[in-house]
């Protein structure tokens, strides 16, 4: 069997103008289509393979509630870190007895923030961003947005954090 | 876009001035491929090259999730059952490994029987033999990595081969093992061997091999050499033969994809050093022949003698096989040439015969 290759592309283009679809242009389109098909058939499984942990973490991030066992024993004026799905988050037991749960990822460049009890402020060590420890409001420094606030429900033996 | 890269275009000249495209094109066009009734054998080197490229590619993908050491079995289980399409990537890696060794064997025997190892292609033959040895080591070292029961025993048995070498053997086997037993340390070492050391050795050797093919061009089998020059037909390698090569690659890819999806590679229980060897245990097909040879010799001559003689016969045969370009020099129809052909038929017959015998005796 022999494969004929279009030896002179200019010629086949001329034919195109005259008769519309020629054998040469049909073969070109067919081969192009086949290549795209193969690229898809090979590319899709590879994309899903590489994306697997991303999908897993997205599924984890979809949780709407997390129960923190024994968190109700957190001393006044201190904070603890916990994971809300894959996200580092923060539970603060204020000196006035109120409870605040916040996303602990700085809205500036994604460093993890820290609670400073002596100043009663949330501070990001990376670029000096500061947040209000009650509301999560960005007070000073580069952060463009407030920290996401969650709802914290305290019951004996646990604190349940849910999305607002 | 590609159309703008035609010779004479501004874009082509821009690249040409800097990269010397003209020289590359001239280098590629210098080669022609003979057309005759044995031409089909010219594809097998290319098919093994394709399988090797698939191995590189899927190997890197597996590397993303594989964890050598104590976690090895669990990480392969995750790849096979938890990660999307992980079973497919792993199956393709396994099937393509088999396709690689199969096409390498076909390539080697076709080169042998077409006498393509003769002057000036001796180093093509020797680099090919070295690539085959490395290919078998790839297979052996990769087989342990899932650390299931079959892999565990295959490696234990396989390491008895260096172990049986006098004086230095046990030291070499222990260095491979990283201890006195196959375990976490062995997986870690085999992984380093499989994914780093062997590719580093293989790739430069592969370039030498391919460069030699390009330098000397395709060899003609003796039956064609006898014909008058006017009767010989050839086609240019670039692009004519390359396109046919690519068509073969497409077929190879489809076969691998089909095998991998219809017969996904299975995985056994985690290796347990205290569990007995599973019944009917045997090596992969490419190691079946030496495995069976050792079995036969062991039955004929019980004890260490059988193993020694078996290993000795095998090593001698391999040495003769490698040295064939020195023995069978230019004497197309002569006695030496015929002897070399008989030796090739004997080797091929023994290899296939003992392999079948091995499978029948399971």
Interface residues (C-beta under 8 A of the other chain):
Chain A: X3 X5 X45 X46 X48 X49 X50 X51 X52 X55
Chain B: X61 X64 X82 X83 X84 X85 X86 X88 X89 X239 X243 X244
